[in-house]
Amino acid sequence: MPASLPSLSAVNPATPGQAEAEKPAAASLAATPKALGTPAAGERCRKSDNSDEPAAFTIEVGQYVAKAALAAAKRKIEKAGMVPVVEPGPKRKEMMTRIHLGQFANQQAAKKTLDKLCALNEECFFLRDKAGNFHLYAGSYHDRKAAAQEQQRFTARGIKSELKQAEVLLPTFVLTAGCFNSPEAAREKLTDLERVGMKPVLQQLY
């Protein structure tokens, strides 16, 4: 592998994984229900309720991008004696730090270098810019310090790189728990979730 890589741009990026450590969107306890919850949540509560009057409320804990933060929140919900439910949420723009390893004039050259770098970083991918150049990256990070630490690994191997900021559209996960017929019925569970450090919001489903 050359000590410094030619510039590259990439197509078909691999999905960044463990590097992306994000925090859930802020949620607050609402005195009145926040309308409306996700359609999937409404359907879930209708199916799970055998009464004549289907449950019309659920508790939303937050929207997450990072799977690590999502897993931690799910554990807290379970600690409160509830079953966490994860559903797809809206995509959200986030500023990320990427390790840029070079630019290539064609996809073949970018792919050849990409295959070599994947042995060092499984999060490597390449993107193509508007001019048709291919750029090689080694992961997308919310934490710039984490990106800098990973960059040092490449520097130690004689591979030049630079950190670049990019606005990335990322999928989110909506975390909810419980199905309730009224806000009053959910109040105790809202309190239980607050006790384990969460900021739940009561959501009206329909």
ROLOVEX-10509 format. One record per residue: x, z, y of N, C-alpha, C in turn; residue number from 1. Coordinates in steps of 0.001 Angstrom, whole numbers. Layout:
@nu=X, nw=Z, nv=Y, cau=X, caw=Z, cav=Y, cu=X, cw=Z, cv=Y, resi=NUM
...
//
This chain:
@nu=846, nw=0, nv=-1189, cau=0, caw=0, cav=0, cu=881, cw=0, cv=1237, resi=1
@nu=564, nw=-846, nv=2209, cau=1382, caw=-909, cav=3418, cu=1317, cw=376, cv=4205, resi=2
@nu=2389, nw=647, nv=4934, cau=2442, caw=1876, cav=5721, cu=1354, cw=1889, cv=6769, resi=3
@nu=1056, nw=727, nv=7373, cau=-48, caw=664, cav=8331, cu=-943, cw=-499, cv=7948, resi=4
@nu=-2229, nw=-297, nv=8042, cau=-3171, caw=-1302, cav=7592, cu=-3572, cw=-2207, cv=8740, resi=5
@nu=-3809, nw=-3482, nv=8427, cau=-4347, caw=-4374, cav=9443, cu=-5725, cw=-3880, cv=9862, resi=6
@nu=-6193, nw=-4295, nv=11027, cau=-7510, caw=-3869, cav=11480, cu=-8567, cw=-4407, cv=10541, resi=7
@nu=-9604, nw=-3618, nv=10223, cau=-10683, caw=-4145, cav=9434, cu=-12046, cw=-3726, cv=9896, resi=8
@nu=-13022, nw=-4610, nv=9635, cau=-14423, caw=-4329, cav=9891, cu=-15125, cw=-4485, cv=8567, resi=9
@nu=-16281, nw=-3814, nv=8364, cau=-16850, caw=-3809, cav=7041, cu=-18301, cw=-4174, cv=6948, resi=10
@nu=-18668, nw=-4665, nv=5753, cau=-20071, caw=-4936, cav=5449, cu=-20462, cw=-4027, cv=4302, resi=11
@nu=-21759, nw=-3843, nv=4113, cau=-22266, caw=-3028, cav=3013, cu=-21527, cw=-1706, cv=2874, resi=12
@nu=-21647, nw=-798, nv=3853, cau=-20932, caw=479, cav=3782, cu=-21456, cw=1349, cv=2668, resi=13
@nu=-20540, nw=2104, nv=2055, cau=-20978, caw=3100, cav=1094, cu=-21634, cw=4226, cv=1865, resi=14
@nu=-22566, nw=4929, nv=1249, cau=-23244, caw=6021, cav=1939, cu=-22327, cw=7216, cv=2048, resi=15
@nu=-22022, nw=7710, nv=3259, cau=-21176, caw=8889, cav=3396, cu=-21834, cw=10078, cv=2719, resi=16
@nu=-21008, nw=10917, nv=2035, cau=-21571, caw=12023, cav=1287, cu=-21135, cw=13362, cv=1795, resi=17
@nu=-20199, nw=14012, nv=1071, cau=-19848, caw=15385, cav=1350, cu=-19262, cw=15590, cv=2732, resi=18
@nu=-18735, nw=14537, nv=3372, cau=-18122, caw=14716, cav=4680, cu=-19119, cw=15076, cv=5754, resi=19
@nu=-20388, nw=14720, nv=5564, cau=-21362, caw=14901, cav=6608, cu=-22016, cw=16268, cv=6529, resi=20
@nu=-21529, nw=17204, nv=7288, cau=-22103, caw=18540, cav=7299, cu=-22951, cw=18692, cv=8538, resi=21
@nu=-24295, nw=18611, nv=8382, cau=-25181, caw=18666, cav=9508, cu=-26049, cw=19890, cv=9467, resi=22
@nu=-26584, nw=20198, nv=10629, cau=-27464, caw=21347, cav=10723, cu=-28903, cw=20868, cv=10854, resi=23
@nu=-29838, nw=21675, nv=10363, cau=-31240, caw=21284, cav=10472, cu=-31695, cw=21258, cv=11917, resi=24
@nu=-32682, nw=20385, nv=12164, cau=-33253, caw=20371, cav=13496, cu=-33911, cw=21713, cv=13759, resi=25
@nu=-33844, nw=22163, nv=15009, cau=-34375, caw=23480, cav=15332, cu=-35865, cw=23545, cv=15066, resi=26
@nu=-36310, nw=24622, nv=14429, cau=-37725, caw=24840, cav=14176, cu=-38079, cw=26211, cv=14718, resi=27
@nu=-39293, nw=26346, nv=15213, cau=-39699, caw=27638, cav=15743, cu=-41073, cw=27993, cv=15225, resi=28
@nu=-41338, nw=29278, nv=15139, cau=-42626, caw=29753, cav=14671, cu=-43676, cw=29446, cv=15726, resi=29
@nu=-44728, nw=28749, nv=15321, cau=-45758, caw=28361, cav=16272, cu=-46959, cw=29277, cv=16166, resi=30
@nu=-47531, nw=29648, nv=17302, cau=-48720, caw=30490, cav=17299, cu=-49911, cw=29690, cv=16781, resi=31
@nu=-49894, nw=28377, nv=17070, cau=-50942, caw=27489, cav=16570, cu=-50301, cw=26418, cv=15720, resi=32
@nu=-51042, nw=25851, nv=14757, cau=-50460, caw=24841, cav=13869, cu=-49959, cw=23625, cv=14633, resi=33
@nu=-48868, nw=23075, nv=14156, cau=-48322, caw=21856, cav=14728, cu=-48852, cw=20686, cv=13918, resi=34
@nu=-49615, nw=19810, nv=14517, cau=-50182, caw=18674, cav=13798, cu=-49276, cw=17477, cv=14027, resi=35
@nu=-49126, nw=16638, nv=13106, cau=-49646, caw=16780, cav=11748, cu=-48471, cw=16765, cv=10801, resi=36
@nu=-48617, nw=17350, nv=9627, cau=-47553, caw=17316, cav=8638, cu=-47433, cw=15937, cv=8033, resi=37
@nu=-46472, nw=15743, nv=7138, cau=-46264, caw=14435, cav=6533, cu=-47437, cw=14070, cv=5635, resi=38
@nu=-47777, nw=12774, nv=5530, cau=-48857, caw=12350, cav=4633, cu=-48626, cw=12800, cv=3195, resi=39
@nu=-47358, nw=12775, nv=2773, cau=-47037, caw=13192, cav=1402, cu=-47377, cw=14666, cv=1187, resi=40
@nu=-47125, nw=15490, nv=2206, cau=-47450, caw=16910, cav=2095, cu=-48949, cw=17107, cv=2000, resi=41
@nu=-49714, nw=16347, nv=2785, cau=-51160, caw=16447, cav=2726, cu=-51699, cw=16089, cv=1356, resi=42
@nu=-51177, nw=15021, nv=788, cau=-51604, caw=14600, cav=-540, cu=-51220, cw=15636, cv=-1585, resi=43
@nu=-50034, nw=16208, nv=-1448, cau=-49578, caw=17232, cav=-2401, cu=-50499, cw=18436, cv=-2385, resi=44
@nu=-50857, nw=18909, nv=-1199, cau=-51703, caw=20089, cav=-1113, cu=-53128, cw=19813, cv=-1579, resi=45
@nu=-53607, nw=18603, nv=-1346, cau=-54949, caw=18266, cav=-1835, cu=-54984, cw=18278, cv=-3356, resi=46
@nu=-53920, nw=17752, nv=-3974, cau=-53865, caw=17685, cav=-5430, cu=-53648, cw=19049, cv=-6069, resi=47
@nu=-52949, nw=19936, nv=-5346, cau=-52602, caw=21235, cav=-5925, cu=-53720, cw=22263, cv=-5760, resi=48
@nu=-54733, nw=21925, nv=-4961, cau=-55795, caw=22881, cav=-4661, cu=-57068, cw=22480, cv=-5399, resi=49
@nu=-57565, nw=23357, nv=-6272, cau=-58757, caw=23064, cav=-7060, cu=-60046, cw=23572, cv=-6410, resi=50
@nu=-59932, nw=24164, nv=-5229, cau=-61104, caw=24716, cav=-4571, cu=-61930, cw=23613, cv=-3924, resi=51
@nu=-63153, nw=23984, nv=-3501, cau=-64026, caw=23002, cav=-2859, cu=-63465, cw=22552, cv=-1512, resi=52
@nu=-62710, nw=23446, nv=-873, cau=-62123, caw=23136, cav=434, cu=-60612, cw=23033, cv=297, resi=53
@nu=-60057, nw=21804, nv=226, cau=-58614, caw=21631, cav=12, cu=-57777, cw=22285, cv=1097, resi=54
@nu=-56580, nw=22720, nv=715, cau=-55664, caw=23349, cav=1670, cu=-55320, cw=22378, cv=2786, resi=55
@nu=-55379, nw=22858, nv=4015, cau=-55158, caw=21986, cav=5167, cu=-53883, cw=22309, cv=5924, resi=56
@nu=-53110, nw=23293, nv=5443, cau=-51907, caw=23714, cav=6160, cu=-50738, cw=23893, cv=5190, resi=57
@nu=-49539, nw=23648, nv=5710, cau=-48313, caw=23954, cav=4977, cu=-47299, cw=24508, cv=5968, resi=58
@nu=-46196, nw=25022, nv=5471, cau=-45148, caw=25558, cav=6340, cu=-43953, cw=24609, cv=6321, resi=59
@nu=-43573, nw=24122, nv=7500, cau=-42375, caw=23285, cav=7597, cu=-41201, cw=24154, cv=8026, resi=60
@nu=-40130, nw=24068, nv=7270, cau=-38935, caw=24863, cav=7552, cu=-37966, cw=24108, cv=8439, resi=61
@nu=-37909, nw=22785, nv=8317, cau=-37010, caw=22006, cav=9160, cu=-36755, cw=20621, cv=8610, resi=62
@nu=-36070, nw=19806, nv=9402, cau=-35625, caw=18476, cav=8989, cu=-34115, cw=18520, cv=8836, resi=63
@nu=-33613, nw=18028, nv=7721, cau=-32194, caw=18125, cav=7400, cu=-31593, cw=16747, cv=7131, resi=64
@nu=-30340, nw=16628, nv=7484, cau=-29569, caw=15437, cav=7141, cu=-28550, cw=15785, cv=6058, resi=65
@nu=-27867, nw=16908, nv=6231, cau=-26838, caw=17323, cav=5264, cu=-27478, cw=17953, cv=4033, resi=66
@nu=-27076, nw=17502, nv=2883, cau=-27633, caw=18028, cav=1640, cu=-27199, cw=19471, cv=1394, resi=67
@nu=-26025, nw=19847, nv=1882, cau=-25550, caw=21220, cav=1699, cu=-26443, cw=22186, cv=2468, resi=68
@nu=-26792, nw=21830, nv=3698, cau=-27671, caw=22680, cav=4506, cu=-29068, cw=22724, cv=3898, resi=69
@nu=-29517, nw=21600, nv=3364, cau=-30824, caw=21546, cav=2716, cu=-30856, cw=22462, cv=1499, resi=70
@nu=-29811, nw=22428, nv=687, cau=-29748, caw=23267, cav=-513, cu=-29761, cw=24747, cv=-146, resi=71
@nu=-29049, nw=25114, nv=926, cau=-29012, caw=26511, cav=1363, cu=-30398, cw=26972, cv=1821, resi=72
@nu=-31119, nw=26091, nv=2521, cau=-32465, caw=26430, cav=2986, cu=-33425, cw=26581, cv=1808, resi=73
@nu=-33277, nw=25741, nv=811, cau=-34137, caw=25833, cav=-380, cu=-33936, cw=27175, cv=-1085, resi=74
@nu=-32700, nw=27632, nv=-1140, cau=-32424, caw=28924, cav=-1776, cu=-33101, cw=30067, cv=-1022, resi=75
@nu=-33126, nw=29977, nv=308, cau=-33767, caw=31016, cav=1108, cu=-35277, cw=31030, cv=861, resi=76
@nu=-35864, nw=29850, nv=731, cau=-37300, caw=29762, cav=463, cu=-37622, cw=30390, cv=-887, resi=77
@nu=-36791, nw=30111, nv=-1869, cau=-36984, caw=30693, cav=-3197, cu=-36825, cw=32217, cv=-3147, resi=78
@nu=-35899, nw=32683, nv=-2312, cau=-35695, caw=34119, cav=-2153, cu=-36942, cw=34788, cv=-1573, resi=79
@nu=-37681, nw=34031, nv=-767, cau=-38912, caw=34547, cav=-165, cu=-40095, cw=34427, cv=-1127, resi=80
@nu=-39830, nw=33966, nv=-2349, cau=-40880, caw=33879, cav=-3357, cu=-41741, cw=32642, cv=-3268, resi=81
@nu=-41220, nw=31568, nv=-2654, cau=-41992, caw=30332, cav=-2510, cu=-41262, cw=29176, cv=-3176, resi=82
@nu=-41994, nw=28076, nv=-3377, cau=-41416, caw=26884, cav=-4000, cu=-41099, cw=25858, cv=-2914, resi=83
@nu=-39825, nw=25497, nv=-2726, cau=-39475, caw=24509, cav=-1701, cu=-39869, cw=23096, cv=-2132, resi=84
@nu=-40323, nw=22303, nv=-1174, cau=-40696, caw=20913, cav=-1429, cu=-39946, cw=20029, cv=-444, resi=85
@nu=-39247, nw=19021, nv=-956, cau=-38465, caw=18110, cav=-112, cu=-39116, cw=16737, cv=-100, resi=86
@nu=-39320, nw=16197, nv=1097, cau=-39924, caw=14874, cav=1256, cu=-39107, cw=14061, cv=2255, resi=87
@nu=-39139, nw=12738, nv=2151, cau=-38396, caw=11894, cav=3105, cu=-38911, cw=12094, cv=4518, resi=88
@nu=-37993, nw=12176, nv=5467, cau=-38369, caw=12326, cav=6862, cu=-37970, cw=11099, cv=7673, resi=89
@nu=-38190, nw=11124, nv=8967, cau=-37813, caw=9987, cav=9820, cu=-36307, cw=9872, cv=9960, resi=90
@nu=-35828, nw=8674, nv=10199, cau=-34396, caw=8497, cav=10419, cu=-34040, cw=9024, cv=11804, resi=91
@nu=-32801, nw=9524, nv=11914, cau=-32369, caw=10170, cav=13148, cu=-30973, cw=9690, cv=13532, resi=92
@nu=-30781, nw=9430, nv=14832, cau=-29469, caw=9011, cav=15313, cu=-28572, cw=10225, cv=15486, resi=93
@nu=-27362, nw=10134, nv=14954, cau=-26393, caw=11231, cav=15048, cu=-25037, cw=10654, cv=15456, resi=94
@nu=-24306, nw=11412, nv=16271, cau=-22939, caw=11016, cav=16608, cu=-22013, cw=11485, cv=15491, resi=95
@nu=-21264, nw=10570, nv=14926, cau=-20364, caw=10871, cav=13816, cu=-18928, cw=10490, cv=14195, resi=96
@nu=-17977, nw=11140, nv=13551, cau=-16567, caw=10780, cav=13700, cu=-16122, cw=10057, cv=12445, resi=97
@nu=-15567, nw=8876, nv=12612, cau=-15100, caw=8086, cav=11480, cu=-13589, cw=7897, cv=11552, resi=98
@nu=-12968, nw=7867, nv=10378, cau=-11525, caw=7600, cav=10300, cu=-11355, cw=6094, cv=10144, resi=99
@nu=-10864, nw=5461, nv=11182, cau=-10682, caw=3998, cav=11180, cu=-9292, cw=3670, cv=10666, resi=100
@nu=-9238, nw=2865, nv=9609, cau=-7963, caw=2567, cav=8958, cu=-7452, cw=1150, cv=9212, resi=101
@nu=-8231, nw=341, nv=9882, cau=-7722, caw=-982, cav=10174, cu=-8804, cw=-2033, cv=10304, resi=102
@nu=-8392, nw=-3220, nv=10720, cau=-9311, caw=-4339, cav=10924, cu=-8781, cw=-5576, cv=10211, resi=103
@nu=-9710, nw=-6299, nv=9544, cau=-9331, caw=-7503, cav=8804, cu=-10148, cw=-8692, cv=9284, resi=104
@nu=-9567, nw=-9866, nv=9147, cau=-10237, caw=-11087, cav=9591, cu=-11256, cw=-11587, cv=8581, resi=105
@nu=-11139, nw=-11161, nv=7309, cau=-12089, caw=-11631, cav=6299, cu=-12426, cw=-10522, cv=5300, resi=106
@nu=-13514, nw=-10707, nv=4611, cau=-14017, caw=-9686, cav=3702, cu=-13106, cw=-9504, cv=2488, resi=107
@nu=-12493, nw=-10558, nv=2032, cau=-11631, caw=-10472, cav=847, cu=-10453, cw=-9524, cv=1099, resi=108
@nu=-9819, nw=-9670, nv=2254, cau=-8690, caw=-8803, cav=2589, cu=-9153, cw=-7354, cv=2750, resi=109
@nu=-10319, nw=-7170, nv=3368, cau=-10847, caw=-5820, cav=3556, cu=-11166, cw=-5172, cv=2220, resi=110
@nu=-11771, nw=-5949, nv=1323, cau=-12153, caw=-5419, cav=17, cu=-10927, cw=-5046, cv=-804, resi=111
@nu=-9884, nw=-5819, nv=-712, cau=-8668, caw=-5543, cav=-1468, cu=-8067, cw=-4195, cv=-1043, resi=112
@nu=-8008, nw=-3959, nv=263, cau=-7478, caw=-2690, cav=763, cu=-8441, cw=-1550, cv=476, resi=113
@nu=-9725, nw=-1843, nv=551, cau=-10743, caw=-833, cav=266, cu=-10576, cw=-278, cv=-1148, resi=114
@nu=-10367, nw=-1152, nv=-2105, cau=-10213, caw=-729, cav=-3504, cu=-9020, cw=211, cv=-3665, resi=115
@nu=-7953, nw=-43, nv=-2933, cau=-6766, caw=816, cav=-3022, cu=-7056, cw=2187, cv=-2393, resi=116
@nu=-7753, nw=2182, nv=-1257, cau=-7987, caw=3430, cav=-541, cu=-9018, cw=4323, cv=-1221, resi=117
@nu=-9884, nw=3747, nv=-2020, cau=-10895, caw=4551, cav=-2704, cu=-10259, cw=5553, cv=-3662, resi=118
@nu=-9033, nw=5297, nv=-4057, cau=-8324, caw=6240, cav=-4911, cu=-7954, cw=7503, cv=-4124, resi=119
@nu=-7840, nw=7355, nv=-2798, cau=-7504, caw=8496, cav=-1937, cu=-8742, cw=9148, cv=-1346, resi=120
@nu=-9777, nw=8356, nv=-1103, cau=-10981, caw=8860, cav=-458, cu=-12190, cw=8078, cv=-968, resi=121
@nu=-13040, nw=8748, nv=-1738, cau=-14180, caw=8055, cav=-2330, cu=-15248, cw=7685, cv=-1309, resi=122
@nu=-15124, nw=8188, nv=-89, cau=-16099, caw=7882, cav=953, cu=-15713, cw=6647, cv=1766, resi=123
@nu=-14702, nw=5922, nv=1350, cau=-14243, caw=4773, cav=2135, cu=-15277, cw=3638, cv=2090, resi=124
@nu=-15362, nw=2900, nv=3187, cau=-16283, caw=1769, cav=3276, cu=-15803, cw=852, cv=4394, resi=125
@nu=-16374, nw=-367, nv=4467, cau=-16014, caw=-1244, cav=5569, cu=-17277, cw=-1816, cv=6201, resi=126
@nu=-17173, nw=-2148, nv=7483, cau=-18282, caw=-2677, cav=8272, cu=-17839, cw=-3927, cv=9019, resi=127
@nu=-18760, nw=-4846, nv=9199, cau=-18456, caw=-6082, cav=9932, cu=-19001, cw=-5978, cv=11351, resi=128
@nu=-18168, nw=-6330, nv=12334, cau=-18636, caw=-6283, cav=13711, cu=-19263, cw=-7617, cv=14108, resi=129
@nu=-19746, nw=-7704, nv=15359, cau=-20442, caw=-8907, cav=15825, cu=-19537, cw=-10123, cv=15875, resi=130
@nu=-18232, nw=-9880, nv=15993, cau=-17277, caw=-10991, cav=16051, cu=-16910, cw=-11505, cv=14663, resi=131
@nu=-17384, nw=-10814, nv=13612, cau=-17091, caw=-11251, cav=12255, cu=-15873, cw=-10590, cv=11632, resi=132
@nu=-15262, nw=-9641, nv=12340, cau=-14129, caw=-8909, cav=11789, cu=-14619, cw=-7768, cv=10898, resi=133
@nu=-13757, nw=-7355, nv=9969, cau=-14106, caw=-6288, cav=9038, cu=-13256, cw=-5050, cv=9297, resi=134
@nu=-13940, nw=-3892, nv=9476, cau=-13264, caw=-2645, cav=9798, cu=-13364, cw=-1675, cv=8627, resi=135
@nu=-12243, nw=-1093, nv=8258, cau=-12199, caw=-161, cav=7138, cu=-12226, cw=1278, cv=7644, resi=136
@nu=-13081, nw=2091, nv=7021, cau=-13225, caw=3497, cav=7407, cu=-13104, cw=4394, cv=6173, resi=137
@nu=-12723, nw=5634, nv=6423, cau=-12645, caw=6629, cav=5349, cu=-13583, cw=7779, cv=5687, resi=138
@nu=-14875, nw=7575, nv=5500, cau=-15855, caw=8627, cav=5695, cu=-16392, cw=8760, cv=7102, resi=139
@nu=-17575, nw=9365, nv=7188, cau=-18216, caw=9694, cav=8460, cu=-18431, cw=11207, cv=8496, resi=140
@nu=-18038, nw=11835, nv=9596, cau=-18039, caw=13296, cav=9675, cu=-18807, cw=13783, cv=10904, resi=141
@nu=-19606, nw=14838, nv=10736, cau=-20206, caw=15502, cav=11888, cu=-19177, cw=16412, cv=12550, resi=142
@nu=-18311, nw=16967, nv=11738, cau=-17287, caw=17905, cav=12209, cu=-15989, cw=17133, cv=12476, resi=143
@nu=-15607, nw=17038, nv=13745, cau=-14402, caw=16275, cav=14097, cu=-13146, cw=16913, cv=13490, resi=144
@nu=-13143, nw=18256, nv=13380, cau=-11994, caw=18929, cav=12787, cu=-11812, cw=18532, cv=11320, resi=145
@nu=-12924, nw=18405, nv=10600, cau=-12861, caw=17994, cav=9203, cu=-12321, cw=16572, cv=9091, resi=146
@nu=-12719, nw=15704, nv=10036, cau=-12219, caw=14331, cav=10046, cu=-10717, cw=14317, cv=10312, resi=147
@nu=-10276, nw=15177, nv=11232, cau=-8845, caw=15247, cav=11557, cu=-8028, cw=15740, cv=10377, resi=148
@nu=-8576, nw=16676, nv=9612, cau=-7882, caw=17181, cav=8422, cu=-7735, cw=16094, cv=7371, resi=149
@nu=-8797, nw=15323, nv=7199, cau=-8735, caw=14221, cav=6227, cu=-7771, cw=13143, cv=6718, resi=150
@nu=-7746, nw=12927, nv=8017, cau=-6833, caw=11941, cav=8591, cu=-5378, cw=12301, cv=8287, resi=151
@nu=-5063, nw=13582, nv=8264, cau=-3702, caw=14031, cav=7985, cu=-3252, cw=13628, cv=6578, resi=152
@nu=-4195, nw=13562, nv=5645, cau=-3854, caw=13141, cav=4281, cu=-3334, cw=11705, cv=4276, resi=153
@nu=-3948, nw=10861, nv=5096, cau=-3503, caw=9472, cav=5181, cu=-2155, cw=9390, cv=5907, resi=154
@nu=-2001, nw=10195, nv=6950, cau=-741, caw=10214, cav=7696, cu=415, cw=10617, cv=6791, resi=155
@nu=167, nw=11599, nv=5917, cau=1206, caw=12072, cav=4994, cu=1650, cw=10981, cv=4030, resi=156
@nu=796, nw=9990, nv=3813, cau=1125, caw=8874, cav=2920, cu=1593, cw=7643, cv=3692, resi=157
@nu=1853, nw=7836, nv=4982, cau=2370, caw=6748, cav=5802, cu=1314, cw=5740, cv=6228, resi=158
@nu=39, nw=6117, nv=6170, cau=-1041, caw=5204, cav=6533, cu=-1554, cw=5566, cv=7923, resi=159
@nu=-1462, nw=4635, nv=8847, cau=-1898, caw=4877, cav=10208, cu=-3426, cw=4805, cv=10296, resi=160
@nu=-3985, nw=5648, nv=11155, cau=-5434, caw=5652, cav=11324, cu=-5759, cw=6233, cv=12690, resi=161
@nu=-7010, nw=6105, nv=13092, cau=-7470, caw=6700, cav=14336, cu=-8910, cw=7173, cv=14161, resi=162
@nu=-9283, nw=8193, nv=14929, cau=-10638, caw=8723, cav=14870, cu=-11507, cw=7993, cv=15892, resi=163
@nu=-12678, nw=7546, nv=15452, cau=-13599, caw=6832, cav=16336, cu=-14989, cw=7443, cv=16257, resi=164
@nu=-15649, nw=7501, nv=17403, cau=-17010, caw=8011, cav=17465, cu=-17993, cw=6865, cv=17230, resi=165
@nu=-19060, nw=7159, nv=16516, cau=-20072, caw=6144, cav=16246, cu=-21447, cw=6792, cv=16176, resi=166
@nu=-22433, nw=6119, nv=16728, cau=-23821, caw=6593, cav=16620, cu=-24411, cw=5982, cv=15362, resi=167
@nu=-24828, nw=6845, nv=14444, cau=-25270, caw=6389, cav=13125, cu=-26719, cw=6800, cv=12892, resi=168
@nu=-27516, nw=5878, nv=12359, cau=-28904, caw=6166, cav=12013, cu=-28930, cw=6719, cv=10588, resi=169
@nu=-29314, nw=7984, nv=10440, cau=-29251, caw=8660, cav=9151, cu=-30642, cw=9070, cv=8663, resi=170
@nu=-30850, nw=9052, nv=7353, cau=-32130, caw=9529, cav=6803, cu=-32205, cw=11049, cv=6891, resi=171
@nu=-33395, nw=11577, nv=7026, cau=-33585, caw=13026, cav=7044, cu=-34477, cw=13448, cv=5880, resi=172
@nu=-34448, nw=14743, nv=5592, cau=-35297, caw=15324, cav=4560, cu=-36130, cw=16421, cv=5201, resi=173
@nu=-37448, nw=16374, nv=4995, cau=-38347, caw=17399, cav=5539, cu=-38576, cw=18442, cv=4449, resi=174
@nu=-38305, nw=19686, nv=4800, cau=-38440, caw=20789, cav=3845, cu=-39682, cw=21608, cv=4179, resi=175
@nu=-40607, nw=21686, nv=3222, cau=-41836, caw=22454, cav=3413, cu=-42040, cw=23407, cv=2249, resi=176
@nu=-43018, nw=24302, nv=2416, cau=-43337, caw=25244, cav=1338, cu=-44775, cw=25733, cv=1508, resi=177
@nu=-45509, nw=25774, nv=404, cau=-46836, caw=26370, cav=408, cu=-47958, cw=25464, cv=869, resi=178
@nu=-49173, nw=25774, nv=403, cau=-50407, caw=25106, cav=817, cu=-51422, cw=26205, cv=1131, resi=179
@nu=-52038, nw=26125, nv=2317, cau=-52910, caw=27209, cav=2772, cu=-54206, cw=26655, cv=3356, resi=180
@nu=-55280, nw=27443, nv=3208, cau=-56579, caw=27029, cav=3727, cu=-56739, cw=27323, cv=5209, resi=181
@nu=-55929, nw=28248, nv=5722, cau=-56053, caw=28630, cav=7129, cu=-54732, cw=29173, cv=7638, resi=182
@nu=-54552, nw=29220, nv=8972, cau=-53327, caw=29814, cav=9533, cu=-53169, cw=31272, cv=9131, resi=183
@nu=-54293, nw=31973, nv=9034, cau=-54242, caw=33388, cav=8662, cu=-53691, cw=33573, cv=7253, resi=184
@nu=-54061, nw=32654, nv=6366, cau=-53602, caw=32745, cav=4978, cu=-52091, cw=32532, cv=4873, resi=185
@nu=-51526, nw=31802, nv=5838, cau=-50094, caw=31500, cav=5805, cu=-49243, cw=32535, cv=6530, resi=186
@nu=-49875, nw=33415, nv=7288, cau=-49131, caw=34306, cav=8168, cu=-48118, cw=35179, cv=7429, resi=187
@nu=-48513, nw=35727, nv=6282, cau=-47604, caw=36598, cav=5529, cu=-46365, cw=35836, cv=5065, resi=188
@nu=-46571, nw=34603, nv=4599, cau=-45439, caw=33795, cav=4124, cu=-44530, cw=33372, cv=5276, resi=189
@nu=-45114, nw=33127, nv=6437, cau=-44299, caw=32822, cav=7615, cu=-43374, cw=33992, cv=7925, resi=190
@nu=-43919, nw=35199, nv=7829, cau=-43126, caw=36416, cav=8089, cu=-42031, cw=36578, cv=7042, resi=191
@nu=-42361, nw=36307, nv=5776, cau=-41369, caw=36415, cav=4697, cu=-40200, cw=35464, cv=4939, resi=192
@nu=-40493, nw=34255, nv=5399, cau=-39440, caw=33272, cav=5654, cu=-38590, cw=33682, cv=6856, resi=193
@nu=-39208, nw=34284, nv=7845, cau=-38441, caw=34774, cav=8991, cu=-37474, cw=35869, cv=8570, resi=194
@nu=-37895, nw=36693, nv=7618, cau=-37052, caw=37800, cav=7157, cu=-35770, cw=37302, cv=6497, resi=195
@nu=-35804, nw=36101, nv=5913, cau=-34600, caw=35568, cav=5267, cu=-33845, cw=34616, cv=6200, resi=196
@nu=-34140, nw=34705, nv=7499, cau=-33359, caw=33965, cav=8492, cu=-33829, cw=32568, cv=8802, resi=197
@nu=-35066, nw=32230, nv=8480, cau=-35562, caw=30882, cav=8734, cu=-36455, cw=30886, cv=9968, resi=198
@nu=-36734, nw=29686, nv=10486, cau=-37603, caw=29521, cav=11647, cu=-38739, cw=28572, cv=11267, resi=199
@nu=-39712, nw=29070, nv=10528, cau=-40774, caw=28200, cav=10010, cu=-41799, cw=27819, cv=11063, resi=200
@nu=-42460, nw=26685, nv=10834, cau=-43516, caw=26196, cav=11704, cu=-44733, cw=25874, cv=10831, resi=201
@nu=-45890, nw=26368, nv=11221, cau=-47117, caw=26052, cav=10492, cu=-47558, cw=24650, cv=10833, resi=202
@nu=-47764, nw=23826, nv=9811, cau=-48139, caw=22421, cav=10015, cu=-49563, cw=22178, cv=9524, resi=203
@nu=-50361, nw=21519, nv=10358, cau=-51703, caw=21097, cav=9932, cu=-51579, cw=19749, cv=9254, resi=204
@nu=-52176, nw=19594, nv=8093, cau=-52000, caw=18391, cav=7282, cu=-53031, cw=17313, cv=7594, resi=205
@nu=-54234, nw=17713, nv=7932, cau=-55287, caw=16729, cav=8243, cu=-56433, cw=17428, cv=8948, resi=206
//
